[in-house]
Every structure is written in C-alpha cells, then in structure tokens.
Amino acid sequence: MGYDSGFDQRRLDQLASTYLTDSLAVGDVVFFADDDGRLGKATWCLNEGHYKSLNDSGFKYHLMELLDSLLTYRAQHEQPNATQGVVKLNKKELRMQWVTPEEASRLAE
C-alpha cells in the first residue's frame, strides 16, 4: 500500500475534534525524531496559559503519540523531511508542516 498524503491531516482533525472544541490556544509544536526515527523532542510555543490546560486534558499526551506514529509512517514511505516538523495550533484547528532540519531548529528557538 502506498503513501496516503491525507493521512496526517485526517488524524490531526480527529484529535482536534476530540480535544479542541472549546480551545483558544494558538501556537506551534515543533518536533524532532531521535536516532531511531521515533519522537525524540517537542518544543511547545503557545500563547500564555494554554499549555497547562492542553496537558491536563490529555491532548498533549495524545498529540505526542500521534506525532510518533506519523514520524514512523512518513519514514516507512521514504517521504522528504521525515524527521522533523511543526504542528500549527489555531484554536480548534491543527495543521501539519514537514520542514527541513534548519527550519525546525529555527522555529524551536
């Protein structure tokens, strides 16, 4: 079975519909794979006060699990920039961007 380019967004939409129905959070989650291709690091850059509520609700945990799965999926299908990306959080919406290592490092600063 080939690579499904809409897989990432469908999974993010499912997560958003579960956890972000009343969210006012805006920001980015920049993430990087470790040497084994699994989620190794994530930097959360959110508007004030929303990190705790996202963590307490279970959203953070489930997003981290999803990112780990998406990293693995992308690497299995030999897609470009398969080891780093950014999730854009805009209240009730999530959008994924797979970026170069340089872009990810710059965004995480």
Secondary structure, DSSP 8 states (H G I E B T S, - for coil): ----TTHHHHHHHHHHHHH-TT---EEEEEEEE-TTSSEEEEEEEESTTHHHHHHHHTHHHHHHHHHHHHHHHHHHTT-TTTTEEEEEEETTEEEEEE--HHHHHHHH-
